[in-house]
Amino acid sequence: LGLFAAWRMAAKSTARASAKASNATRRTVRRATNAQGAGESGMAKLTELSGLNAAGDILVTVALAGTLFFNPSDADQARGRVAMFLIITMVPFALLAPLIGPLLDKFRSGRRWALAASFLARAVLAWTIAGGVEDADLFIYAGAFGILMASKAYVLVKAAGVPRLLPPGIPLVRANSWTNMAGLAAAAVATAIAAPIQSVTGPEWTLRIATVLFGVGVVLSLRLPPRIDSDKHQPTATFTGGAGTKGRYVGPSVDMGVRANAAFRGLSGFLTLYLAFLLREHPIGDMNGNLQLGLVIGAAGVGSAAGTAIGSLLKTRGPEVVIVTVLAADIVAIFAAAIWYDIAVVLAAGFVVGFAQTLGKLALDSMIQRDVAEAVQSSAFARSETRLQLFWVIGGAIGIALPLRGGLTFAVAGLFMIGLTAEMLRHSKLSRDRAKAPKPMPDSPGEHPGTPPGTAHQTPPPSGPHEFPPTRNRVDENY
């Protein structure tokens, strides 16, 4: 009886200590997310929801990565499985990506329900495939595709909703940094939890825990403030401004930012899948290849966190300089890895790529906030994110197609980045020159300067993107 009483008292003490620690952690998180007016505006709830989303997605990734991708002992077989995954899941996404933005635009007056639907779909699919995940049959690939699509839909809806919940006096870049940091922290915690769980129970229970998180996400989505929803007749943005298009064009500056970020995302997708097979089949030195891959992924995560921290201090002026700087840093890092193909240099390259991708995206957010009319900012965020997701898919597909040659492939990637940077700078210069050129009077006959011969001036619409100022431009019903 004495031992039982002692055990009971110890259990109660442990429970009280755990409850106190849990409450202290919750209060700390709430204080962090509710700072600077985020609690009153509703931004805190969206930040917490972003962390929950990242945790659920990383649990699904951990569960599927060990079964669909790298479970086979033969590297060629694993590579073939990833290729099949890209064909069955990513290729349909690439085909459907241009349709996602316009589809979500039709539901922008009900973004809370769209967010809840993305969580509900993932909860149902994660629970459904949990029972047969070890078989890795086509049903699992179809379920993975559904989870991927729902996850991308969440990203797009969230990007469109952030400007609606901004606290007074807080720039959009800082708010996006909050959601990014919450996602990184939650993903790190979820990874640390998922690894021991999966080693004991297998991927089934990892997916079931993800189901619970997605279920909580449904409830939290519906508890977001109504102001995240847009008016039913709010206009949409377009990245094309040619003759015959209707609406507001985002402007050449934002267009340049999207081009640069497409390069960042493509490089990230390429290195993610390319290094996964390169280091597994041809590890650098005597270190285990899987350990090397984990270190590279960790370095990229640290770089992303550093980019988020710096991005929160980024001003709304001069984001073009930031984008060009991180592009140059990417190029230097990739060529350094090509010349000195060593694990330390590859880790540094991973850090720089993660840093550049995150900081470049935050700079793009700043450009959209500065140059795009408030009425179409939400649409511009959703459509730009759709394009960037598509380029990650393209980069990943290239990564599994190229031969595993280490330094040589890094050099090719560096040359490709140089070409993209040169094209971006050329496009930016043309846009500046056209903006400085004198514009004809609206009622003047003839043609606009710079338009192709034989193209008469029409008002409206103008004949090309160079004839719009970089602010308050056009909106389009087409992507």
C-alpha positions in Angstrom: 0.0 0.0 0.0 2.9 2.3 0.8 4.5 1.6 -2.6 1.2 2.1 -4.4 0.6 5.4 -2.6 4.1 6.6 -3.5 3.6 5.5 -7.1 0.3 7.4 -7.2 1.8 10.5 -5.8 4.7 10.4 -8.3 2.2 9.9 -11.2 0.2 12.9 -10.0 3.4 15.0 -9.7 4.5 14.0 -13.2 1.1 14.8 -14.6 1.0 18.2 -12.9 4.6 18.9 -14.2 3.6 17.9 -17.7 0.5 20.0 -17.6 2.5 23.0 -16.4 5.1 22.5 -19.1 2.4 22.1 -21.7 0.6 25.2 -20.6 3.8 27.2 -20.4 4.7 26.1 -23.9 1.2 27.0 -25.2 1.4 30.5 -23.5 4.9 31.1 -25.0 3.6 30.1 -28.5 0.5 32.3 -28.1 2.6 35.3 -26.9 4.9 34.9 -30.0 2.1 34.5 -32.5 -0.1 37.3 -31.0 2.7 39.9 -30.9 2.5 43.2 -32.8 -1.3 43.1 -33.2 -1.4 39.7 -34.9 -3.9 38.4 -32.3 -6.4 41.2 -32.9 -6.2 41.0 -36.7 -6.5 37.2 -36.9 -2.9 36.8 -38.3 -2.0 34.8 -35.2 -4.6 32.1 -36.0 -3.3 31.8 -39.6 0.3 31.5 -38.3 -0.7 28.7 -36.0 -2.6 27.0 -38.8 0.5 27.2 -41.0 2.5 25.4 -38.3 -0.1 22.7 -38.1 -0.2 22.3 -41.9 3.6 22.0 -42.1 3.6 19.4 -39.3 1.0 17.3 -41.0 2.7 17.5 -44.4 6.1 16.5 -43.0 4.5 13.4 -41.3 3.1 12.3 -44.6 6.4 12.9 -46.3 8.3 10.9 -43.7 5.8 8.0 -44.0 5.8 7.9 -47.8 9.5 8.6 -48.3 10.5 5.3 -46.8 8.0 3.2 -48.8 7.5 4.8 -52.2 11.0 6.2 -52.7 14.0 4.7 -51.0 12.8 1.4 -49.6 14.3 -0.7 -52.4 17.9 -1.8 -52.0 18.6 -1.1 -55.6 19.2 2.5 -56.4 17.9 2.2 -60.0 14.7 0.7 -58.7 14.3 3.5 -56.2 14.9 6.0 -59.0 12.3 4.4 -61.1 9.8 4.6 -58.2 10.4 8.3 -57.9 10.0 8.7 -61.7 6.7 6.9 -61.4 5.7 9.1 -58.5 6.5 12.2 -60.6 4.5 10.8 -63.6 1.5 9.8 -61.6 1.4 12.8 -59.2 3.5 15.7 -60.3 2.8 15.6 -64.0 -1.0 15.8 -63.5 -0.3 18.7 -61.0 1.8 20.4 -63.7 -1.1 20.1 -66.1 -3.7 21.2 -63.6 -1.6 24.0 -62.0 -2.8 26.7 -64.4 -6.4 25.8 -63.5 -5.9 25.9 -59.7 -5.6 29.6 -59.4 -8.7 30.5 -61.5 -10.7 27.7 -59.6 -9.7 29.1 -56.2 -10.6 32.6 -57.4 -14.2 31.5 -57.7 -14.1 30.5 -54.0 -12.3 33.5 -52.7 -15.4 34.6 -50.9 -15.2 31.4 -48.9 -11.5 31.0 -48.2 -12.1 29.5 -44.7 -14.1 26.7 -46.3 -11.5 26.2 -48.9 -8.8 25.9 -46.3 -11.0 23.5 -44.3 -11.6 21.4 -47.4 -7.9 21.1 -48.1 -7.4 19.7 -44.5 -10.4 17.4 -44.7 -9.3 15.9 -48.0 -5.8 15.2 -46.6 -7.2 13.7 -43.5 -9.4 11.3 -45.4 -6.7 10.3 -47.8 -4.0 9.9 -45.2 -6.2 7.6 -43.1 -7.3 5.6 -46.2 -3.8 4.9 -47.5 -2.4 4.2 -44.0 -3.6 0.6 -44.2 -1.8 -0.3 -47.4 1.2 2.1 -47.4 3.7 -0.7 -47.2 2.4 -2.3 -50.5 3.3 0.9 -52.4 0.7 0.0 -55.2 -0.9 2.4 -57.6 -3.6 3.2 -55.0 -0.9 4.7 -52.8 0.3 6.8 -55.6 -3.2 8.1 -56.3 -3.6 8.9 -52.6 -0.3 10.7 -52.6 -1.4 12.7 -55.6 -4.6 13.8 -53.8 -2.7 14.8 -50.7 -0.2 16.8 -52.9 -3.0 18.6 -54.7 -4.8 19.5 -51.4 -1.5 20.7 -49.9 -0.8 22.9 -52.9 -4.3 24.3 -52.7 -3.8 25.2 -49.0 -0.6 27.1 -49.9 -2.3 29.1 -52.6 -5.4 29.9 -50.5 -3.2 30.9 -47.6 -1.0 33.1 -49.8 -4.1 34.9 -51.0 -5.5 35.3 -47.5 -2.4 36.7 -45.7 -2.9 40.3 -47.0 -6.4 40.3 -45.7 -5.2 39.6 -42.1 -2.3 42.0 -41.9 -2.0 43.9 -38.5 -1.9 47.7 -38.9 1.7 48.9 -39.6 3.1 45.4 -40.3 4.5 44.9 -43.8 3.5 41.8 -45.7 7.0 40.5 -45.8 7.2 40.3 -42.0 3.8 38.5 -41.8 4.9 35.9 -44.4 8.1 35.5 -42.3 5.9 34.6 -39.3 4.1 31.9 -41.2 7.3 30.6 -42.7 9.0 30.4 -39.3 6.0 28.7 -37.7 6.1 26.1 -40.5 9.8 25.5 -40.1 9.6 25.1 -36.4 6.5 22.8 -36.6 8.2 20.7 -39.3 11.3 20.3 -37.2 9.3 19.1 -34.2 7.2 16.8 -36.3 10.2 15.2 -37.9 11.8 14.6 -34.5 8.6 12.9 -33.3 7.9 11.0 -36.5 11.3 9.3 -36.7 11.1 7.2 -33.5 7.4 6.5 -34.1 7.9 5.2 -37.6 10.9 3.0 -36.4 8.6 1.3 -33.9 5.1 1.2 -35.5 5.9 1.7 -39.2 4.5 4.3 -41.5 0.9 3.4 -40.8 0.7 5.2 -37.5 2.7 8.1 -38.8 -0.1 8.7 -41.3 -2.7 8.3 -38.7 -1.1 10.9 -36.5 -1.1 13.2 -39.6 -4.8 12.4 -40.0 -5.4 13.8 -36.5 -3.5 16.9 -37.2 -5.4 17.5 -40.5 -8.6 17.0 -38.6 -7.6 19.7 -36.1 -6.8 21.9 -39.1 -10.4 21.6 -40.4 -11.6 23.1 -37.1 -9.0 25.8 -36.9 -9.7 26.8 -40.5 -13.3 27.5 -39.8 -12.4 29.5 -36.8 -10.4 32.0 -38.8 -11.9 35.6 -38.9 -14.4 36.3 -41.7 -12.2 39.1 -43.0 -10.0 36.5 -44.7 -12.7 36.1 -47.3 -12.7 38.5 -50.3 -15.7 40.1 -51.9 -17.4 38.0 -54.6 -16.6 40.4 -57.4 -13.0 41.2 -56.4 -10.8 41.4 -59.6 -8.0 39.0 -60.3 -4.4 39.5 -61.4 -2.5 38.4 -64.5 1.2 38.1 -65.4 0.5 38.8 -69.1 -0.4 42.2 -70.5 -0.7 41.7 -74.2 -3.4 43.0 -76.5 -6.8 41.5 -75.9 -6.3 40.7 -72.2 -8.8 42.0 -69.7 -7.9 43.2 -66.2 -4.9 44.4 -64.3 -1.4 43.4 -65.2 1.0 43.1 -62.2 3.7 45.1 -63.8 7.3 44.4 -65.1 8.9 44.6 -61.7 6.7 41.8 -60.2 7.1 39.8 -63.4 10.9 40.0 -63.0 10.5 38.8 -59.4 8.4 35.9 -60.4 11.0 34.9 -63.1 13.8 34.9 -60.5 11.8 33.0 -58.0 10.9 30.4 -60.6 14.7 29.9 -61.0 15.1 29.5 -57.2 12.3 26.9 -57.0 13.5 25.0 -60.1 17.0 24.8 -58.6 15.6 23.6 -55.3 13.5 20.9 -56.9 16.4 19.8 -59.0 18.9 19.5 -56.1 16.4 17.9 -53.8 15.9 14.8 -56.0 19.3 14.8 -57.7 21.2 14.8 -54.5 18.9 12.2 -53.0 20.1 9.7 -55.6 23.7 11.0 -56.1 24.6 10.8 -52.4 22.8 7.4 -52.0 24.7 5.8 -55.0 27.9 7.8 -54.9 28.5 9.2 -51.4 31.3 11.8 -51.0 34.2 10.2 -49.1 33.7 7.5 -46.5 30.6 9.0 -44.8 27.3 7.2 -45.2 25.3 8.5 -48.1 22.0 8.7 -46.2 23.8 10.7 -43.4 25.2 13.0 -46.1 21.7 13.6 -47.6 20.3 14.3 -44.1 23.1 16.8 -43.5 22.4 18.6 -46.8 18.7 18.7 -46.1 19.4 20.1 -42.7 21.7 22.7 -44.1 19.0 23.8 -46.5 16.6 24.0 -43.6 19.0 26.2 -41.6 19.5 28.4 -44.6 15.7 28.7 -45.1 15.4 29.7 -41.4 18.1 32.3 -41.8 16.4 33.7 -44.9 13.2 33.9 -42.9 14.9 35.7 -40.0 16.5 38.2 -42.4 13.4 38.6 -44.4 11.4 39.7 -41.3 13.8 42.7 -41.3 13.5 43.4 -45.0 12.2 46.8 -46.0 9.6 47.2 -48.7 12.2 49.2 -50.8 14.9 47.7 -52.9 13.7 44.1 -53.2 15.1 43.9 -56.7 18.6 44.4 -55.2 17.9 41.5 -52.8 16.8 39.2 -55.6 19.8 39.9 -57.8 22.1 39.5 -54.8 20.7 36.1 -53.8 20.8 35.0 -57.5 24.5 35.8 -57.5 25.0 33.9 -54.3 23.2 30.9 -55.7 25.5 30.9 -58.8 28.7 31.2 -56.7 27.6 28.4 -54.4 26.7 26.0 -57.3 30.0 26.6 -59.1 31.9 26.2 -55.9 30.3 22.8 -55.4 31.2 22.0 -59.0 34.9 23.0 -58.6 35.5 21.7 -55.1 33.2 18.7 -54.9 33.5 18.1 -51.2 30.8 17.4 -48.5 31.6 20.7 -46.7 31.1 22.7 -50.0 28.0 20.8 -50.9 26.6 21.5 -47.4 27.4 25.2 -47.9 25.7 25.1 -51.3 22.6 23.6 -49.6 22.6 26.3 -47.1 22.8 29.0 -49.7 20.1 27.5 -51.9 17.7 27.3 -49.0 18.6 30.9 -47.9 18.2 32.3 -51.4 14.9 30.5 -52.1 13.3 31.9 -48.9 14.7 35.4 -49.0 13.9 35.7 -52.7 10.3 34.7 -52.1 10.0 37.3 -49.3 11.4 39.9 -51.7 8.8 38.9 -54.2 6.1 39.3 -51.6 7.5 42.8 -50.9 7.3 43.7 -54.6 3.7 42.6 -54.9 2.7 44.6 -51.8 4.5 47.7 -53.3 3.5 47.5 -56.9 0.2 45.7 -57.2 -3.2 47.3 -56.5 -4.6 46.2 -53.1 -7.7 44.8 -54.9 -5.7 42.2 -56.8 -2.9 41.5 -54.3 -4.6 38.3 -53.1 -5.0 37.0 -56.6 -1.4 37.9 -57.5 -0.1 35.9 -54.5 -2.1 32.8 -55.4 -1.2 32.9 -59.1 2.5 33.5 -58.5 2.6 30.6 -56.0 1.0 28.4 -58.6 3.8 29.1 -61.0 6.5 28.6 -58.5 5.1 25.2 -57.5 5.1 24.2 -61.1 8.8 25.1 -61.6 9.7 23.0 -58.5 8.1 20.1 -60.3 10.0 20.8 -63.5 13.3 21.0 -61.6 12.6 17.8 -59.8 11.9 16.0 -63.0 15.2 17.2 -64.5 17.0 16.0 -61.3 15.9 12.4 -61.8 16.6 12.4 -65.5 20.3 13.6 -65.5 23.2 11.2 -65.0 24.8 11.0 -61.6 28.1 12.9 -62.4 28.5 15.1 -59.3 30.6 18.1 -60.1 29.8 18.2 -63.8 26.1 18.4 -63.2 26.6 21.2 -60.7 28.5 23.1 -63.4 25.6 22.6 -65.8 23.2 23.9 -63.1 25.4 26.9 -62.6 25.4 27.7 -66.3 21.7 27.4 -66.4 21.3 29.8 -63.5 23.6 32.3 -65.3 21.4 32.1 -68.4 18.3 32.7 -66.3 19.9 35.7 -64.5 21.0 37.3 -67.8 17.5 36.9 -69.3 16.0 38.4 -66.2 18.3 41.4 -66.2 17.7 41.9 -70.0 14.0 41.9 -69.4 14.3 44.3 -66.5 16.4 46.8 -68.7 13.9 46.6 -71.5 11.1 47.4 -69.1 12.9 50.4 -67.7 13.7 51.7 -71.1 10.1 51.4 -72.3 8.8 53.1 -69.1 11.1 56.1 -69.9 10.0 56.3 -73.5 7.5 59.1 -74.3 3.9 57.7 -74.6 1.6 59.0 -77.3 -1.6 60.9 -76.5 -4.7 58.6 -76.1 -6.4 60.3 -79.1 -3.3 60.4 -81.4 -3.6 58.3 -84.6 -1.1 55.7 -85.6 0.9 53.2 -83.7 2.5 53.1 -80.3 6.3 53.4 -80.3 7.8 50.0 -79.9 4.8 48.0 -81.3 5.3 45.7 -84.2 4.9 47.4 -87.7 1.3 47.4 -88.9 -0.2 47.2 -85.3 -2.5 50.1 -84.9 -2.9 51.8 -81.5 -6.1 50.7 -79.7 -7.4 52.2 -76.5 -8.3 50.2 -74.6 -6.6 47.8 -74.3 -2.9 48.8 -74.6 -0.7 46.7 -76.8 1.8 45.2 -74.3 3.1 45.0 -70.8 5.7 47.7 -71.4 3.0 50.4 -71.7 1.8 50.0 -68.2 3.4 51.7 -65.2 4.8 49.3 -62.6 1.8 50.0 -60.3 -1.9 49.6 -60.4 -2.0 47.7 -63.7 -4.3 45.1 -65.1 -6.5 42.2 -64.0 -7.3 39.2 -66.1 -9.8 36.4 -66.0 -7.3 34.0 -67.7 -4.1 32.7 -66.1 
